[in-house]
Amino acid sequence: MDTAELDYPLPDELIARCGVEPRDAARLLVAPAGGAVAHRHITDLPSLLGSGDVVVINDTRVLPARIRFRRPSGGSGEVLLLDEVDDGWWEALARPSAKLPVGSSVHVGDGFSVEFGEDRGDGLRLVRPNATGAELLAALDRFGEMPLPPYLGNVDLSDPERYQTVYAARPASAAAPTAGLHLTDAVLSGISAVGATVVRVELVVGLGTFRPMTAVRVEDHVMHGERYHIDPNAWATVTRAERVVAVGTTSVRALETAGATGALGGTSHLFVRRPYPWRVVDALLTNFHLPRSSLLAMIDAFIGPRWRDLYDEAIRERYRFLSFGDAMFLERAAP
């Protein structure tokens, strides 16, 4: 499959630069399998669900993992922590990597520094912040920044919690599971009130989710691993469900990895693209994704080429796109 098949014209003015308030006021394009499209809002989500549905949310929390600093030469630099590897070392993106030699370190502030290790290729470096555990979290809270997507430009995120889900738990991710940003306590209560069950999984969002596809062929794109964990009780609930509704593509990756491998934890390298043998997920709440992205490849595998008609309609109806944008509720196409 040529990556160009996942291209579409995205008007710049439809890229959302901030989230709507309240969160659940976001618009929702509803696309039942084989049915007519409806235009709703996130507040209507419980009405699309019922007894026997299991709604799966990714409760990872975003780390303020972007660390900016001045190099000894006076030039600027930054590190984006992606995944803790071992003994305080992290896999990270570093800029400018060529001017940050192995064994060197930079001062960030008040005793907080970052040491640079080996170049792992593909733009990745090993780095070691000078604190671990709770101390590192405190240092990141003080000196780190939320790693907002680069297409947003210099957005002033005055309330960092707006880039967290209301149910975010363990700080670990380099990006938010953005479909979940729409959900509020009221919506979650409404889901339970109609008899659906909400369960949590964790997939640590990193390079696998947000790295763009640069290969000419979709099949040649390399997915980076992302750690995931599913509680056995949550998985038992999922396997008994009449319908599994995933909130976001990261929940899909965790669920489908477990379905394919039988492992409820580990590292997912799963790249969902057409044709794909769906094992777990029946319906999906998801945002509108970037052209030529692995996330759009997943949508293409989920509902087939219909995604193009839905995106065209969303553009005509002036939906808001990408991380802070509106959402779709999709039912999986029959094989």
C-alpha positions as CSV (number, residue, x, y, z in Angstrom):
1,M,0.0,0.0,0.0
2,D,1.4,3.4,-1.0
3,T,1.6,5.9,1.8
4,A,0.1,8.4,-0.5
5,E,-3.2,6.5,-0.2
6,L,-3.4,7.9,3.3
7,D,-3.1,11.5,2.3
8,Y,-5.8,14.1,2.3
9,P,-5.9,17.9,2.2
10,L,-6.1,19.2,5.8
11,P,-7.0,22.9,6.0
12,D,-4.7,24.6,8.5
13,E,-7.6,26.5,10.0
14,L,-9.2,23.2,11.1
15,I,-6.2,22.2,13.2
16,A,-7.4,22.7,16.8
17,R,-4.9,24.8,18.9
18,C,-6.7,24.2,22.2
19,G,-9.4,22.0,23.5
20,V,-13.0,23.1,23.8
21,E,-14.5,23.8,27.2
22,P,-16.1,21.9,28.7
23,R,-14.3,18.9,27.3
24,D,-17.4,17.0,26.5
25,A,-18.7,19.8,24.3
26,A,-16.5,18.5,21.5
27,R,-18.3,17.3,18.4
28,L,-18.7,13.7,17.6
29,L,-19.2,12.3,14.1
30,V,-21.0,8.9,14.5
31,A,-20.5,6.3,11.8
32,P,-22.3,3.0,12.4
33,A,-21.2,0.1,10.2
34,G,-23.3,0.4,7.1
35,G,-25.4,3.1,8.6
36,A,-25.9,6.8,8.0
37,V,-23.6,9.4,9.5
38,A,-24.9,11.4,12.5
39,H,-23.5,14.6,14.0
40,R,-23.5,14.6,17.8
41,H,-21.4,15.7,20.7
42,I,-19.3,13.8,23.3
43,T,-22.1,14.3,25.8
44,D,-24.2,12.0,23.6
45,L,-21.7,9.1,23.9
46,P,-23.6,7.2,26.6
47,S,-26.6,7.0,24.3
48,L,-24.5,5.1,21.8
49,L,-23.7,2.4,24.4
50,G,-25.6,-0.1,26.4
51,S,-25.5,-3.2,28.6
52,G,-22.9,-5.7,27.4
53,D,-20.5,-3.0,26.1
54,V,-17.1,-2.7,27.7
55,V,-15.4,0.7,27.2
56,V,-11.6,0.6,27.4
57,I,-9.6,3.7,28.4
58,N,-5.9,4.2,28.5
59,D,-5.1,5.8,31.9
60,T,-1.5,6.7,31.3
61,R,-0.4,10.2,32.4
62,V,1.8,12.5,30.4
63,L,5.2,13.4,31.9
64,P,6.4,17.0,31.5
65,A,9.2,15.2,29.5
66,R,10.6,18.0,27.3
67,I,13.7,19.4,29.0
68,R,15.2,22.6,27.5
69,F,18.7,23.7,28.4
70,R,21.7,25.8,27.3
71,R,24.8,23.9,26.1
72,P,28.2,25.0,27.4
73,S,28.8,26.8,24.1
74,G,25.7,28.9,24.9
75,G,23.5,27.3,22.2
76,S,20.1,25.9,23.0
77,G,19.2,22.3,23.2
78,E,16.4,20.0,24.3
79,V,15.7,16.4,25.3
80,L,12.4,14.6,25.1
81,L,12.3,11.6,27.4
82,L,10.5,8.7,25.8
83,D,11.1,5.4,27.7
84,E,13.0,4.5,30.9
85,V,15.5,1.7,29.9
86,D,17.6,0.7,32.9
87,D,19.6,2.1,35.8
88,G,18.3,5.6,35.4
89,W,18.9,5.7,31.6
90,W,16.2,6.8,29.2
91,E,15.7,6.5,25.5
92,A,15.1,10.0,24.3
93,L,15.1,12.4,21.4
94,A,17.9,15.0,21.7
95,R,18.6,18.1,19.8
96,P,21.2,18.9,18.5
97,S,22.4,15.4,19.0
98,A,25.7,15.8,17.1
99,K,26.7,18.5,19.5
100,L,26.0,16.5,22.6
101,P,28.9,14.0,22.8
102,V,28.7,10.7,24.7
103,G,29.8,11.2,28.3
104,S,29.0,14.9,28.3
105,S,26.3,16.5,30.5
106,V,24.3,19.7,30.6
107,H,23.1,21.8,33.5
108,V,19.4,22.3,33.6
109,G,18.9,24.1,36.9
110,D,19.3,23.9,40.6
111,G,21.4,20.7,40.6
112,F,19.4,19.0,37.8
113,S,21.5,17.9,34.9
114,V,21.3,15.4,32.0
115,E,24.1,13.1,30.9
116,F,24.3,11.8,27.3
117,G,25.0,8.2,26.4
118,E,25.2,6.3,23.2
119,D,23.5,7.1,19.9
120,R,21.0,4.4,19.2
121,G,20.3,5.5,15.6
122,D,17.1,6.7,14.1
123,G,17.4,10.0,16.0
124,L,17.4,8.2,19.4
125,R,19.9,8.7,22.3
126,L,20.4,7.3,25.7
127,V,20.3,10.0,28.3
128,R,20.4,9.9,32.1
129,P,18.7,12.6,34.2
130,N,20.5,13.2,37.5
131,A,17.5,12.1,39.6
132,T,15.4,9.0,39.8
133,G,12.0,8.0,41.0
134,A,10.0,10.6,42.9
135,E,13.0,13.0,42.7
136,L,13.0,12.9,39.0
137,L,9.2,13.5,38.9
138,A,9.7,16.5,41.1
139,A,12.5,17.8,38.9
140,L,10.4,17.3,35.7
141,D,7.5,19.1,37.4
142,R,9.8,22.0,38.0
143,F,11.9,22.2,34.9
144,G,10.1,20.1,32.3
145,E,7.4,21.1,29.8
146,M,4.5,19.2,28.4
147,P,5.6,17.7,25.1
148,L,2.8,19.1,22.9
149,P,2.8,17.9,19.2
150,P,5.0,20.1,17.0
151,Y,2.2,20.9,14.6
152,L,0.6,23.0,17.3
153,G,3.5,25.5,17.2
154,N,4.2,27.7,20.2
155,V,0.9,27.1,22.0
156,D,0.8,28.5,25.6
157,L,-0.7,25.7,27.6
158,S,-1.7,27.7,30.7
159,D,-3.3,24.7,32.3
160,P,-1.1,21.6,31.9
161,E,-4.0,19.4,33.1
162,R,-5.9,20.2,29.9
163,Y,-3.4,17.9,28.2
164,Q,-4.2,15.1,30.7
165,T,-7.3,12.8,30.8
166,V,-9.4,13.3,33.9
167,Y,-8.6,9.7,34.9
168,A,-4.8,9.9,34.2
169,A,-2.8,7.7,36.7
170,R,0.9,6.8,36.5
171,P,3.1,9.5,34.9
172,A,5.0,7.8,32.0
173,S,4.0,9.0,28.6
174,A,5.5,11.5,26.1
175,A,2.1,12.3,24.6
176,A,-1.5,12.2,25.7
177,P,-4.0,9.5,24.6
178,T,-5.9,12.3,23.0
179,A,-9.3,10.6,22.4
180,G,-9.6,10.3,26.2
181,L,-9.2,14.1,26.6
182,H,-12.9,14.5,25.7
183,L,-14.2,12.4,28.5
184,T,-15.5,13.9,31.8
185,D,-16.6,12.4,35.0
186,A,-20.2,13.1,33.9
187,V,-19.8,11.2,30.7
188,L,-18.1,8.3,32.5
189,S,-21.0,8.2,35.0
190,G,-23.4,8.3,32.0
191,I,-21.7,5.3,30.5
192,S,-22.1,3.3,33.7
193,A,-25.7,4.5,34.0
194,V,-26.6,2.8,30.7
195,G,-25.1,-0.5,31.9
196,A,-21.8,-0.4,30.1
197,T,-18.6,-1.2,31.9
198,V,-15.5,1.0,31.9
199,V,-12.1,-0.7,32.3
200,R,-8.6,0.7,32.3
201,V,-5.5,-0.4,30.5
202,E,-2.1,1.3,30.3
203,L,-0.1,1.9,27.1
204,V,2.8,4.3,27.5
205,V,2.5,6.7,24.6
206,G,5.9,7.3,22.9
207,L,7.5,7.3,19.5
208,G,5.4,4.4,18.1
209,T,2.3,6.5,18.3
210,F,3.4,9.9,17.2
211,R,6.3,9.3,14.8
212,P,5.4,10.2,11.2
213,M,5.6,7.7,8.4
214,T,8.3,8.5,5.9
215,A,8.5,5.3,3.9
216,V,6.9,5.2,0.5
217,R,5.1,2.0,1.3
218,V,3.1,1.7,4.4
219,E,4.4,-1.8,5.0
220,D,8.0,-0.5,5.2
221,H,7.2,1.8,8.2
222,V,8.9,0.6,11.4
223,M,6.9,0.9,14.6
224,H,8.8,1.7,17.8
225,G,7.8,-0.3,20.8
226,E,5.5,1.0,23.5
227,R,5.1,-0.6,26.9
228,Y,1.6,-1.8,27.9
229,H,-0.1,-3.5,30.8
230,I,-3.6,-4.9,31.2
231,D,-4.8,-6.2,34.6
232,P,-6.0,-9.8,34.4
233,N,-9.4,-8.8,35.8
234,A,-9.8,-6.1,33.2
235,W,-8.9,-8.5,30.4
236,A,-11.4,-11.0,31.7
237,T,-14.1,-8.3,31.5
238,V,-13.0,-7.5,28.0
239,T,-13.2,-11.1,26.9
240,R,-16.8,-11.5,28.2
241,A,-18.0,-8.3,26.5
242,E,-20.7,-8.3,23.8
243,R,-18.9,-5.3,22.3
244,V,-15.5,-3.8,23.0
245,V,-15.3,-0.1,22.6
246,A,-11.8,1.3,22.6
247,V,-11.2,4.9,23.5
248,G,-8.3,5.9,21.3
249,T,-5.8,4.2,19.1
250,T,-3.5,3.5,22.1
251,S,-6.1,1.4,23.8
252,V,-6.5,-0.4,20.5
253,R,-2.8,-1.2,20.4
254,A,-2.8,-2.6,24.0
255,L,-5.9,-4.7,23.4
256,E,-5.0,-6.1,20.0
257,T,-1.5,-6.9,21.1
258,A,-2.8,-8.9,24.0
259,G,-5.3,-10.6,21.7
260,A,-2.6,-11.5,19.3
261,T,0.1,-12.7,21.7
262,G,-1.8,-13.7,24.9
263,A,0.6,-11.5,26.9
264,L,-1.1,-8.9,29.2
265,G,2.1,-6.8,29.5
266,G,5.3,-6.1,27.7
267,T,6.2,-4.0,24.7
268,S,3.9,-3.6,21.7
269,H,5.4,-3.3,18.3
270,L,2.0,-3.8,16.7
271,F,1.4,-1.9,13.5
272,V,-2.3,-2.1,12.6
273,R,-2.7,-1.7,8.8
274,R,-4.8,-3.2,6.1
275,P,-5.4,-6.2,5.9
276,Y,-5.6,-6.8,9.7
277,P,-7.3,-9.7,11.5
278,W,-9.2,-7.9,14.2
279,R,-9.5,-10.0,17.4
280,V,-10.8,-7.7,20.1
281,V,-12.0,-4.2,19.2
282,D,-15.5,-3.7,17.8
283,A,-16.0,0.1,18.0
284,L,-13.6,3.0,18.4
285,L,-13.8,6.5,19.8
286,T,-10.9,8.4,18.1
287,N,-9.8,11.9,17.0
288,F,-9.1,12.9,13.4
289,H,-5.5,12.1,12.5
290,L,-2.7,13.5,10.5
291,P,-2.4,12.6,6.8
292,R,0.0,9.8,6.0
293,S,0.2,8.7,9.7
294,S,0.2,5.2,11.2
295,L,-2.9,6.2,13.2
296,L,-4.8,6.8,9.9
297,A,-3.5,3.5,8.7
298,M,-5.2,1.9,11.7
299,I,-8.5,3.7,10.8
300,D,-8.2,2.5,7.2
301,A,-7.8,-1.1,8.6
302,F,-10.8,-0.6,10.9
303,I,-13.4,0.8,8.5
304,G,-11.8,0.5,5.1
305,P,-11.7,3.3,2.5
306,R,-14.9,4.8,3.9
307,W,-12.6,6.8,6.2
308,R,-12.0,9.2,3.2
309,D,-15.7,10.0,2.9
310,L,-16.0,10.6,6.6
311,Y,-13.0,12.9,6.6
312,D,-14.4,14.8,3.6
313,E,-17.7,15.3,5.5
314,A,-15.9,16.4,8.6
315,I,-14.0,19.0,6.6
316,R,-17.2,20.2,5.0
317,E,-18.9,20.4,8.4
318,R,-15.9,22.3,9.9
319,Y,-14.9,19.7,12.5
320,R,-11.7,20.4,14.5
321,F,-8.8,18.1,13.8
322,L,-5.9,16.4,15.6
323,S,-5.0,16.3,19.3
324,F,-7.3,19.0,20.7
325,G,-9.9,18.5,18.0
326,D,-13.3,16.7,17.7
327,A,-13.9,13.0,17.5
328,M,-15.5,10.1,15.7
329,F,-17.4,7.1,16.9
330,L,-16.7,4.2,14.5
331,E,-18.1,0.7,14.3
332,R,-15.8,-1.8,12.6
333,A,-16.5,-2.8,9.1
334,A,-17.5,-6.4,8.5
335,P,-14.5,-8.5,7.1
